[in-house]
Amino acid sequence: MPPEESENPPVESNAAVDTTQPSPAYPAKSVSLHTVERLSVYRRMLDELSHDGVEYIHSHELAALVGVTPAQLRRDLASFGSFGNIARGYNVYQMGQTISRIIGTDKLQTVALFGLGDLGRALLSYRGFEERGFHIAVVFDINQEKIGRVFAGRRCHGLDDIETLVPDFEIRIAILSSRPEGLQFVVDRAAAAGVRSFLNFVPKRLTTPHGCFVEYVDISAKLEKLSFLSQHRARQE
């Protein structure tokens, strides 16, 4: 067992029985967004391990696989209760299921997509969303040639249907892949209809009402970062 096992409050219990289910469903105190992001990474790795037939794993082993310290991993999980025992470690499958319940992806969530350009159609056809617990159920666009047509099994709707379809499908999350022009207006209407979180692929900063969240995905920025790193490494070599 690594030295830090005894230096930090363990998530793995000393109990002889397996306690893979956390005692509280939600933490007693607020959890940082960084912790939530790491939970998603843990869940993805646990899914891979379960697929490979791994039944149990210790905290220091899982931490090494995802690139965090064992102490950090245990702190992240400690907010949600006890997940395993020292003798066998974490039950991989059950722990993955528990994290899914914590982050709300144990049940399929309906999502709206705004924008059916090249990127929008690619996102609509991407099966990885369903594997992670998200289903794009409703699609919107402003192009009259697309409205009423079916794309990847979903009918495209105009913006006038936002106030009807968002509540009907109980949509709380929307993906934005349209043009920057008029995007703020779309977000305002969607938020007023009940959408609370936006995944934004559009290179435009947005403002949202209190209680709403925006996560920005800038693919070009990631490429620029990789460009810098590759050139910097080349100069070093």
C-alpha positions in Angstrom: 0.0 0.0 0.0 1.4 3.4 -0.9 2.6 5.6 2.0 -0.2 8.2 1.5 -2.8 5.5 2.2 -2.3 6.2 5.9 -1.7 9.9 5.6 -5.2 10.8 4.2 -8.7 9.8 5.1 -9.3 6.6 3.1 -12.2 6.1 0.8 -11.6 2.3 1.0 -13.1 1.1 4.2 -11.5 -1.3 6.7 -14.7 -3.2 6.9 -14.6 -6.9 6.0 -17.7 -6.6 3.9 -17.7 -4.8 0.5 -19.3 -1.3 0.7 -19.3 -0.2 -2.9 -22.4 1.8 -2.5 -21.7 5.3 -1.0 -23.6 6.0 2.2 -25.0 9.4 1.1 -26.5 9.9 -2.4 -25.1 13.4 -2.5 -22.3 15.2 -0.6 -23.2 17.2 2.5 -21.2 20.2 1.1 -20.8 21.6 -2.4 -18.5 19.9 -4.8 -16.1 21.8 -7.1 -16.5 21.6 -10.8 -13.0 20.2 -11.0 -14.1 17.3 -8.9 -17.1 16.7 -11.1 -14.8 16.7 -14.2 -12.6 14.1 -12.5 -15.6 11.9 -11.6 -16.4 11.7 -15.3 -12.8 10.6 -16.0 -13.0 8.0 -13.3 -16.2 6.7 -14.7 -14.8 6.4 -18.2 -11.8 4.5 -17.0 -14.0 2.2 -14.9 -16.1 1.5 -17.9 -13.0 0.5 -19.8 -11.8 -1.7 -17.0 -15.1 -3.4 -16.6 -15.2 -4.0 -20.4 -11.8 -5.7 -20.1 -13.0 -8.0 -17.3 -11.4 -6.3 -14.3 -13.5 -6.8 -11.2 -11.6 -4.9 -8.5 -9.0 -2.2 -8.4 -7.3 -0.3 -5.6 -7.2 3.5 -5.3 -3.5 3.8 -6.2 -4.0 1.7 -9.3 -7.0 3.7 -10.5 -5.2 6.9 -9.7 -2.2 6.0 -11.8 -4.4 5.1 -14.8 -6.2 8.5 -14.8 -3.2 10.6 -13.9 -4.1 11.9 -10.4 -2.6 11.1 -7.0 -4.2 8.4 -4.8 -4.9 11.1 -2.2 -6.7 13.3 -4.8 -8.8 10.4 -6.0 -9.8 9.4 -2.4 -10.6 13.0 -1.6 -12.9 13.3 -4.6 -14.8 10.1 -3.7 -14.9 10.7 0.1 -17.6 13.4 -0.4 -19.9 10.6 -1.5 -19.3 8.0 1.1 -17.4 4.6 1.2 -16.8 2.8 -2.0 -14.8 -0.4 -1.2 -12.6 -2.2 1.3 -8.8 -2.3 1.7 -8.5 -6.0 1.0 -10.1 -6.0 -2.5 -10.3 -2.3 -3.4 -13.2 -0.9 -5.4 -15.7 -3.1 -7.2 -15.2 -1.7 -10.8 -18.6 -2.3 -12.2 -20.6 -1.1 -9.1 -18.4 1.9 -8.6 -18.9 2.9 -12.2 -22.7 2.6 -11.7 -22.6 4.6 -8.5 -20.6 7.5 -10.2 -23.2 7.4 -13.0 -25.9 8.0 -10.4 -24.0 10.8 -8.8 -23.5 12.7 -12.0 -27.0 11.9 -13.3 -26.2 9.7 -16.3 -27.6 6.4 -15.0 -30.8 7.3 -16.8 -31.0 8.5 -20.4 -31.3 12.3 -20.6 -33.0 14.0 -23.5 -30.9 16.8 -25.2 -31.7 19.5 -27.8 -29.4 20.3 -30.7 -29.5 23.8 -32.2 -27.9 24.0 -35.6 -27.8 21.4 -38.4 -24.7 22.5 -40.3 -21.8 20.1 -40.9 -20.9 19.9 -37.3 -24.5 19.6 -36.1 -25.1 16.7 -38.4 -21.9 15.0 -37.2 -22.9 15.5 -33.6 -26.4 14.2 -34.3 -25.0 11.0 -35.7 -22.4 10.5 -33.0 -23.4 7.3 -31.0 -21.1 8.1 -28.1 -23.6 10.4 -26.5 -26.1 7.6 -26.1 -23.4 5.3 -24.6 -22.8 8.1 -22.0 -26.4 8.6 -21.1 -27.5 11.4 -23.5 -30.0 11.3 -26.3 -30.5 14.1 -28.8 -34.2 14.0 -29.1 -35.1 17.4 -30.6 -33.3 19.4 -33.3 -33.7 23.1 -34.2 -32.5 25.2 -37.2 -33.5 28.4 -38.9 -33.0 27.2 -42.4 -36.4 26.8 -44.0 -35.0 24.1 -46.3 -34.2 21.9 -43.3 -37.2 22.5 -41.1 -39.6 19.6 -41.4 -37.0 17.2 -42.8 -35.7 14.2 -40.9 -32.0 13.9 -40.1 -30.7 10.8 -38.5 -34.2 9.9 -37.4 -35.0 13.3 -35.9 -37.3 15.9 -37.4 -35.9 19.4 -37.6 -38.0 22.1 -36.1 -38.0 25.9 -36.3 -37.3 28.2 -33.4 -41.0 28.9 -33.0 -41.3 25.4 -31.5 -38.8 26.0 -28.7 -41.4 27.0 -26.1 -43.5 23.9 -26.8 -40.9 21.1 -27.4 -38.4 22.0 -24.6 -41.0 21.5 -21.8 -42.7 18.6 -23.6 -39.4 16.6 -23.8 -38.3 17.9 -20.3 -35.0 19.1 -21.9 -32.5 20.6 -19.5 -29.4 20.4 -21.7 -28.8 21.8 -25.2 -25.9 21.5 -27.6 -25.1 24.6 -29.7 -23.6 24.2 -33.1 -25.2 27.0 -35.1 -23.7 30.2 -36.5 -22.7 32.9 -34.0 -25.3 35.4 -35.4 -28.4 35.3 -33.3 -27.1 32.7 -30.9 -27.7 34.8 -27.8 -31.3 35.2 -28.8 -31.7 31.4 -29.1 -30.0 30.8 -25.8 -32.3 33.3 -24.1 -35.4 31.6 -25.5 -34.2 28.1 -24.6 -33.3 29.2 -21.1 -36.7 30.8 -20.6 -38.3 27.5 -21.8 -36.4 25.4 -19.3 -32.9 24.6 -20.6 -30.4 25.0 -17.8 -27.1 23.9 -19.3 -25.5 24.6 -22.7 -22.7 22.8 -24.5 -21.4 25.5 -26.9 -19.3 24.6 -29.9 -19.8 28.1 -31.4 -16.9 30.6 -31.1 -19.1 33.1 -29.2 -19.3 34.2 -25.6 -22.8 33.9 -24.1 -24.6 35.3 -21.1 -27.2 33.2 -19.3 -29.7 33.7 -16.5 -28.7 32.8 -12.9 -28.8 29.1 -12.5 -27.8 28.3 -16.1 -24.4 27.0 -17.1 -22.4 27.1 -20.3 -19.5 24.8 -21.2 -17.4 26.0 -24.1 -15.8 23.6 -26.6 -13.2 25.3 -28.8 -11.6 22.8 -31.1 -9.4 25.4 -32.8 -8.0 26.4 -29.4 -7.1 22.8 -28.7 -5.3 22.6 -32.0 -3.5 25.8 -31.3 -2.3 24.4 -28.0 -1.1 21.2 -29.7 0.6 23.3 -32.3 2.5 25.2 -29.6 3.5 22.1 -27.8 4.7 20.3 -30.9 6.8 23.3 -32.0 8.1 23.8 -28.5 9.2 20.1 -28.3 10.8 20.4 -31.8 12.8 23.4 -30.7 14.0 21.6 -27.6 15.1 18.6 -29.6 
